[in-house]
Amino acid sequence: MLHRYLPHTTEDITAMLDKCGMKSLDELYSDVPEQLLLKRDYDLPDEMSEKEVRDFFRSLADNNRRLTCFAGAGYYDHYTPAVVKSVLARSEFLTAYTPYQPEISQGTLQYIFEYQSMMASLTGLDVSNASMYDGATATAEAMLMTVAASRNRNRVLISDTVLPQVKAVVDTYARYHGVRLDLIPECYGATSREHLDAMLAEGDVAGVIVASPNRFGILEDFSGVADAVHSAKALLVMNSPASALGVIKSPGEWGADIAAGDAQSLGMPLDFGGPYLGYLCATKALMRKMPGRIVGATVDDRGQRVFVLTLQAREQHIRREKATSNICSNQGLMALFVSVYLSLLGTGGLKEVNRIGYAGAHYLAERLASTGRMRLTYPGTSFLNEFVMTTVDKVDDIIAAGVAEGILPGVKLGDHEILIAVTEMQSRADLDRYVEIVSSLSGETTDN
């Protein structure tokens, strides 16, 4: 009898063993040391009915505490419209195979094309690829693009205001691709222009990576940065959370050559860390240096509009030693997620989401400062929906007090520094409850 998940017949197994010159499965695994072999039955629970299985997993889920989330640092608690998950659950999307055969993949190719069009519009750049795994790998791939485009330069500068997890992945990519990665210091929460200019003057720079909003939530002013980078014959990469691009000055408007970042903020649930989505957009001049897939529109022999993979042959992704990147797939289902979300919200809806986050963040920052137990770490700087507060009380105590009341207060940056994010998911009552929790605390003052 065939096993549901191991459908090999006795004849199949015998044929494979003959090919290997073996007489039995025991002989096939004879090189496994005796002490590693399991000599008892598997310790597995008895079978359960469907209801029992549902009850079991529900009991596990009940152990999770549902907190009002003020944590951000690159990943944000946004609302997911019900229709998004409904579309994603359709079988033609959920089980779609890689679209190398356009004659049977028009649905998949079309939504990827729509995704690319929307991301190119958000970033203000000419072209988008069919998505990346997440914002960190997208930024790392952008770094490799700058080196590939410069040919003879392998030094890349990255601002210290880029998210730590993004810097870590970029550093790993750089280390194993022979790229020299230098850190541009931050000054009062923003990229030090003085240090950037000095590092560019040293020469041999292929690219510069900056962020806005940055890891402190600050909207940096990059006036003149693109000109300085281009004067040094280098390329400018900007990292931003995708939702913010609906209201802030786009990478294209700043003069960036490449935009990369995480699209999780476009309605994707946090879901304990994924799956998320990375976006990567560039100018037309860099189109053929982009990793992954690109979908284009054309017409068939009947004059009908159709969609195909374009500009990159499938074979180029197989030749690892010659490829700019070895990534040849994309987060297709998550790209569809973004396409549906952005289609639903439109330009006005995305602006409204950011307006609510902006209003809530500025209200909360002001109210927290009024308690006398917190103050803005970078007063006078511009921020959208995320900000850093210097605290009188220890951040660990604030987080513990918040969790006890059903609130996750933010991300700890230091013993007396906390990063707080506000989105459309927190009500005015939630903000006021946060203020009450902080007001009720007492502790030693900080020297900061």
Residue pairs with C-beta under 8 A, 6 or more apart in sequence:
2 9
8 16
13 25
17 23
17 24
17 25
17 27
17 28
20 28
22 28
48 56
65 403
65 406
66 406
67 403
67 406
67 407
67 408
68 406
68 407
68 408
68 425
68 426
68 430
68 433
69 77
69 270
69 408
69 425
69 426
70 402
70 407
70 408
70 409
70 410
70 420
70 421
70 422
70 426
70 434
71 77
71 408
71 409
71 410
71 411
71 419
71 421
72 217
72 385
72 386
72 410
72 411
72 419
72 420
72 421
73 163
73 215
73 411
73 419
73 421
74 135
74 163
74 165
74 166
74 215
74 241
74 262
74 264
75 262
75 264
75 265
75 270
75 276
76 241
76 243
76 264
76 265
76 270
76 385
76 421
76 423
77 270
77 421
77 423
77 425
77 426
78 243
78 265
78 266
78 267
78 268
78 353
78 423
78 424
78 425
79 267
79 424
79 425
80 267
80 268
80 269
80 341
81 267
81 341
81 344
83 340
83 344
84 267
84 337
84 340
84 341
84 344
87 93
87 336
87 340
88 94
88 333
88 336
88 337
88 340
92 107
93 107
93 108
93 111
93 333
93 336
94 333
96 105
96 107
96 108
96 332
97 105
98 329
99 105
99 108
99 109
99 112
99 295
99 309
100 309
100 314
102 109
102 306
102 307
102 308
102 309
106 306
106 307
108 332
109 295
109 307
109 308
109 309
110 307
111 335
111 336
111 339
112 130
112 131
112 293
112 295
112 307
112 330
112 332
112 335
113 295
113 296
113 297
113 307
114 339
114 343
115 128
115 130
115 131
115 335
115 336
115 338
115 339
116 127
116 128
116 129
116 130
116 294
116 295
117 128
118 338
118 339
118 342
118 343
119 128
119 242
119 263
119 279
119 281
119 338
120 126
120 127
120 128
120 281
122 242
122 245
122 246
122 250
123 245
123 250
123 251
123 252
123 259
123 279
123 281
124 250
124 251
124 252
124 253
124 259
125 250
125 251
125 252
125 256
125 258
125 259
125 281
125 282
125 283
126 281
126 282
126 283
126 284
126 287
127 281
127 282
127 283
127 284
127 287
127 290
127 294
128 279
128 280
128 281
129 280
129 281
129 290
129 291
129 292
129 293
129 294
129 330
130 292
130 293
130 294
130 295
130 330
130 332
130 335
131 263
131 277
131 278
131 279
131 280
131 292
131 330
131 331
131 332
131 334
131 335
131 338
132 138
132 141
132 260
132 277
132 278
132 279
132 280
132 291
132 292
132 327
132 330
132 331
133 276
133 277
133 278
133 327
133 331
134 262
134 264
134 274
134 276
134 277
134 278
135 163
135 166
135 239
135 241
135 260
135 261
135 262
135 263
135 264
135 276
135 278
135 279
136 163
136 165
136 166
136 168
136 169
136 170
136 262
136 278
137 169
137 278
137 327
138 260
138 261
138 262
138 278
138 279
138 280
139 162
139 166
139 169
139 170
139 209
139 237
139 239
139 260
139 261
139 278
140 169
140 170
140 172
140 173
140 174
141 173
141 260
141 280
141 291
141 292
141 325
141 327
142 207
142 209
142 237
142 258
142 260
142 280
143 156
143 158
143 170
143 173
143 174
143 179
143 181
143 207
143 209
143 237
144 173
144 177
144 179
144 291
144 324
144 325
145 207
145 235
145 258
145 282
145 286
145 289
145 290
145 291
145 324
146 156
146 206
146 207
146 234
146 235
146 237
146 257
146 258
147 153
147 154
147 156
147 177
147 179
147 206
147 207
148 289
148 324
149 206
149 235
149 286
149 289
150 206
150 207
150 233
150 234
150 235
153 204
153 205
153 206
153 233
153 234
154 178
154 179
154 180
154 204
154 206
155 179
155 180
155 181
155 182
155 204
155 205
155 206
156 174
156 179
156 180
156 181
156 182
156 205
156 206
156 207
156 208
156 209
157 181
157 182
157 183
157 184
157 196
157 199
157 200
157 205
157 207
157 208
157 209
158 167
158 170
158 181
158 182
158 183
158 184
158 208
158 209
159 183
159 184
159 186
159 191
159 196
159 208
159 209
159 210
159 211
159 214
160 167
160 183
160 184
160 185
160 186
160 191
161 186
161 189
161 190
161 191
161 210
161 211
161 214
161 215
161 216
161 218
161 220
162 170
162 209
162 210
162 211
162 214
162 215
162 239
163 211
163 214
163 215
163 239
164 215
166 211
166 239
167 183
170 181
170 209
171 181
173 179
174 180
174 181
175 181
179 206
182 199
184 191
184 192
184 195
184 196
184 199
184 208
184 210
185 192
185 195
186 192
187 194
187 195
188 378
188 381
189 214
189 216
189 218
189 377
189 378
189 381
189 388
190 214
190 218
190 220
190 221
190 381
191 210
191 214
191 220
193 225
196 208
196 225
196 228
197 228
199 205
200 208
200 228
200 229
200 231
200 232
200 234
201 232
203 232
205 229
205 232
205 233
205 234
206 234
206 235
207 234
207 235
207 236
207 237
207 258
208 225
208 229
208 234
208 235
208 236
208 237
209 237
209 238
209 239
210 220
210 222
210 225
210 236
210 237
210 238
210 239
211 220
211 238
211 239
211 240
212 218
212 219
212 220
212 222
212 238
212 240
212 248
213 219
213 220
213 240
213 241
213 244
213 248
213 383
213 384
213 386
214 220
215 419
216 377
216 378
216 386
216 387
216 388
216 419
217 383
217 384
217 385
217 386
217 387
217 388
217 419
217 421
218 378
218 381
218 382
218 383
219 248
219 381
219 382
219 383
219 384
222 238
222 254
225 236
225 254
225 255
226 236
226 254
226 255
226 256
227 255
229 235
229 236
230 236
230 255
235 257
235 258
235 286
236 254
236 255
236 256
236 257
236 258
237 256
237 257
237 258
237 259
237 260
238 251
238 254
238 256
238 258
238 259
238 260
239 259
239 260
239 261
240 248
240 251
240 259
240 261
241 261
241 262
241 264
241 265
242 261
242 262
242 263
242 264
242 265
242 266
242 279
242 338
243 265
243 266
243 350
243 353
243 354
244 265
244 354
244 384
244 385
245 251
246 347
246 350
246 351
246 353
246 354
247 350
247 351
247 354
247 355
247 358
247 384
248 384
250 259
251 258
251 259
251 281
252 259
257 282
257 283
257 285
257 286
258 280
258 281
258 282
258 283
258 286
259 279
259 280
259 281
259 282
260 278
260 279
260 280
260 281
261 278
261 279
262 276
262 277
262 278
262 279
263 276
263 277
263 278
263 279
263 334
263 338
264 270
264 276
264 277
266 277
266 337
266 338
266 341
266 342
267 337
267 338
267 341
268 276
268 277
268 334
268 337
268 338
275 331
275 333
275 334
276 331
276 334
277 331
277 334
277 335
277 337
277 338
278 331
280 290
280 291
280 292
282 289
282 290
287 294
287 311
288 311
288 312
289 324
290 312
290 324
291 324
291 325
291 327
291 328
292 325
292 327
292 328
292 329
292 330
293 309
293 312
293 328
293 329
293 330
294 309
294 310
294 311
294 312
295 307
295 308
295 309
295 310
296 307
296 308
296 309
296 310
296 311
297 305
297 306
297 307
298 305
298 306
298 307
298 308
298 310
299 305
299 306
300 306
314 328
316 322
316 323
317 323
317 326
317 327
317 328
318 328
320 326
342 350
345 352
345 353
353 423
353 424
354 384
354 385
356 423
356 424
357 384
357 385
357 421
357 422
357 423
357 424
358 384
358 385
360 385
360 422
360 423
360 424
360 426
360 428
360 431
361 383
361 384
361 385
361 386
361 387
361 420
361 421
361 422
363 428
363 431
364 420
364 422
364 431
364 434
364 435
365 376
365 387
365 389
365 420
367 431
367 432
367 435
368 374
368 389
368 420
368 434
368 435
368 438
369 375
369 376
369 389
370 435
371 435
371 438
371 439
372 392
373 391
373 392
373 393
373 438
373 439
373 441
374 389
374 390
374 391
374 392
374 438
375 389
375 390
376 387
376 388
376 389
376 390
377 387
377 388
377 389
377 390
377 417
378 387
378 388
385 421
385 422
385 423
386 419
386 420
386 421
386 422
387 419
387 420
388 413
388 417
388 418
388 419
388 420
389 417
389 418
389 420
390 416
390 417
390 446
390 448
391 398
391 416
391 417
391 418
391 446
392 416
392 441
392 443
392 444
392 445
392 446
393 416
393 438
393 441
393 442
393 443
394 415
394 416
394 443
395 412
395 413
395 414
395 415
395 416
395 417
395 418
396 412
396 415
397 441
397 443
398 409
398 418
398 437
398 438
398 441
399 408
399 409
399 410
399 412
399 418
401 437
401 440
401 441
402 408
402 409
402 434
402 437
403 409
405 433
405 437
407 430
407 433
407 434
407 437
409 418
409 420
409 434
409 437
410 418
410 419
410 420
410 421
411 418
411 419
412 418
412 419
413 419
415 446
416 446
416 448
417 448
422 431
